[in-house]
Structures are given as structure tokens and as C-alpha cells.
Amino acid sequence: MEKRDDLFHSLEGKKVYFKALRIEDVQEIHDYASDQEVSRFIGWNLMNTLEESRQHIDIMLKRESAGTHLYSSIVEKLTQAIIGTAMIFNFDQEANQAEIGYVLHKQHWGKGYGTEVVALMSDFAFESLNLHKLHAVVVHANIGSARILEKNRYELEGRLKDHYFIADKYYDALLFGKIF
């Protein structure tokens, strides 16, 4: 039987496919991880240098090896370029649920890639991991991300007022969930 991370790294859709996160891909990952507009609402610190991106990838790989997180690079089929990162994390074995996250290079926003990525992760989590529920937390100003979840039939389950403090401004957290 294939390990769950091998399966996660082999997901494929119409426009994108997943592959294992690799240190060797640091430049492509840094291209979006160093973009202030991209990193503004994703919970990662802005990667100012290639070395900071390399260190962040190393942390992600260690988390995946420990079994606490699943990460994949998102590859655009047409160009074979890495355009983002997909993740499943915060596994709760007792409640049989986890959290999803995703980040895409801004050149690929609004083209359906995020919707496909969330669909791939959701199908994998429910069918291969047999999870009962997935959830995602989105900064309320990140309208595109909220829309991606809604398109994948995630329901808005709650709102935490002034939950995030980003660049001297408070933002609400939107809590989305989907039950299999």
C-alpha cells in the first residue's frame, strides 16, 4: 500500500498536478513566497531571501517526515512550472479531521487553479485518508480564497472578529468546513 504522502504527491487534475516538495525547487517556490501580495494572508512570513525560503522548505519537509503535515508543490501542466503549495495539516485523529491550506503565485489567481487544488485535496482527504471533516481558516479580506472554498461546497461555519493583526490592521477569520 502506498504511503499517504506518496499518494498526496501524485494527485492530478485537468490543469495541475502535485509533486513532492523539494529543496531543489527553492527558486520557483521563492518566486511566490517572496511576493508580499501573495504572502499577506497565508500565515507564512514573507520570504525575503532565497535562504529564508530554503529554511522554510526544510521546516515543511521535517513536518511531513514527522507525519504531522502533508505538502505538495502545485505544478501547472501546460508549462510544468511550480505555481504554488498545497497542504493538509492539524490532523485530529480522534475527531478524524484536518485543515487544508493552499497558496498560488499571483500570476495564476482567478484562473480556476485554486478551485481544482481544493477539489483534489478534498477528494484525497475523504477518499484516501477517510477523514470525516476538513476545515480552512481564511482572512476575511482574502475574498478569492473564500470563493474557492465556496465553489468546493465548504460552508461558512463561523467568524472570529479581529482575529488577525496584519500590517497594523485587524481582520476577521472566516471558518469554513466540509463534512464527508
N, C-alpha and C positions, 0 to 999 in steps of 0.2 A: 504494500500500500504506500502510495506517495505521501511524503510529509506535507503538512498543511501549508508550509511556506513555499514548497516547490509548486504546489497547486496554485497558490496565490500568484506566484511569479509567472505562471503560464496562462493567465486569463487573457481572452482575446475577444474583441468586439469587431464592429464593422470598420471603425475609424482608428482604433487604438488597440494596442496590446500591452500587457505588463511584462516586465522583466526584473530580475533581481537587482536590487540596489548595489552599486559597485563604486568603490573609491575611484576607479579609473574614469568614471563619468563625472568627476567633480566639476569640470569646466561647464558642462551642459547644465548641471544642477545649479551651479553658482549663477548662471545667467538669469535664472528667475529668483533664486534665493537672495540675490543681492539687489533686487528691484524693490524699492520702498513701497510702491503701489501694490505689488503682489504680497509682500510680507506684512502689510499693515494690519490685517485682520486674521492672520492664520495662527497666531500663537508661537511663531518662531521669532527669534531675534533676527534682525537684519544681518545678513552675512556681508560684511564689508570687504573681506579679503578671501582669496582662494583658500587660504589656510583655515579660516573660520568655517568655510563650507566643508572642507575636508574633515575637520574635527566634528562637525555636526553629523556628517555621513557616518563617521566612525561610531558616534553615540547611537545612531539609529541601528547600525549593524550589530552592536553589542546588545541592544534591547531585543532585536529579533533573535539573536542567538540564545538569549535567556528565555525566549518563549513568551515574552510579555507584549510584544508588538509584531505586526506584520507590515512590511513596507515593500512597495514596488515602484520602480520607475515607470512612468506612463510614456509609451513610445507612439508617436504618430506613424501610422502605417505608410502613408504616402511618402514621407521624407525620411523615415527611420530615425528621426530626431527625438530625443528625450524632451518632453514638453511639460512634465510635472511629476508629482509624487502622490501615491495613494497609500492610505494606511488604515489598519484596523487595530485598535488598542483598547486599553482599560477593560480587559476581559474580566467578567464577573462569572466565575464558574458556577456558583450556587444559583444565581438568577438566570444563568445561561444567556448573557447578553454582552454586548461590546459597543464601543464607539467607533465611528468612522470619521476620517478626515481626508482632505484632498487639497492639492494646490496645483495650479496650472500657470504656465508662462502667460503673461497678459496678451501676447500676440494670438493666443488660442482661446481667449474668452469669447463667449457668445456664439460659438460655432458647434455646440452640441457635444463637445468632448466631455465636459463635466457631467452631463446627464448620463452619457454612456458609461463613464467611470463609476459613478454611483450605482448604476444598474448592475454592472459587473461585480462590484464588491458586495452588493446586497444579495444577488443570486448565489454567490460563493458562500457568504456567511450563513444563509438559510439552508442551502442545499448540501454543501460540503462540511461546514462546521456544525450544522444542525442547531444554530442559535435560535432562541425564541424571539429576541428583540435586538434591534440596532438603534442607536441614537447618535445625534450630532448636535453640537453646540455652535451657534453662529452669531457673530456680532450683528446686531440689528441693521447696521448700515451696509452690511455686505448682502445687498439685495440679490445679486447674481447667485450667490451660494444658496440662499434661502429658496430661490426659484428652482435651482437644480434639485433640491430635496423634495420640493412640492411636486415637481414633474415625475419623481420616482415614488410618489404616493406616501411620503413621510408626512406625518401630521404634526402641526404645531401643538406642542403639549404644555408649553409654559413660557413665561418671560421673567427674567430676573432683572429688575430695574437697576440701572447704574452698576452693572456687574463688572464691566471692564473700564479701565482708565488708560487710554491710549492717547499719546501726544497731547496731554493736558486737557482731555475731554472725556466725559463719561459716556458709555454706550451700554445699552441693554443687551443681555444674552437671550437669544431665542433657542428654546429647547425643542428639537424635533425627534420624533420616534417613529419606528415602523415595527409592527409585530407580524411575525410569520403566521 
